[in-house]
């Protein structure tokens, strides 16, 4: 008799787990709106501003540079420079980032032609 109750509760649990999984997999994603603002320059900068590590911003800028998105790369480097200035970093590391920014601005000008 007790084994029968365990079997029923296991069946009920499995059924509930399947229903919850289906809800999570199909219903919830359809209810979440698409954030088109994330694809804009302002949205990208807002998200990037949450990154508090200039090295990570440098790597992201390198990826953008490899895709020839020099403006986006320059914006990321500008954010990194702002972080370095905010934290009173050494002038050597600040100079490295400024040179990279100048290079990216030069590449932006070359691509405009």
Order of alpha helices (4+ residues) and beta strands (2+ residues): alpha-alpha-alpha-alpha-alpha
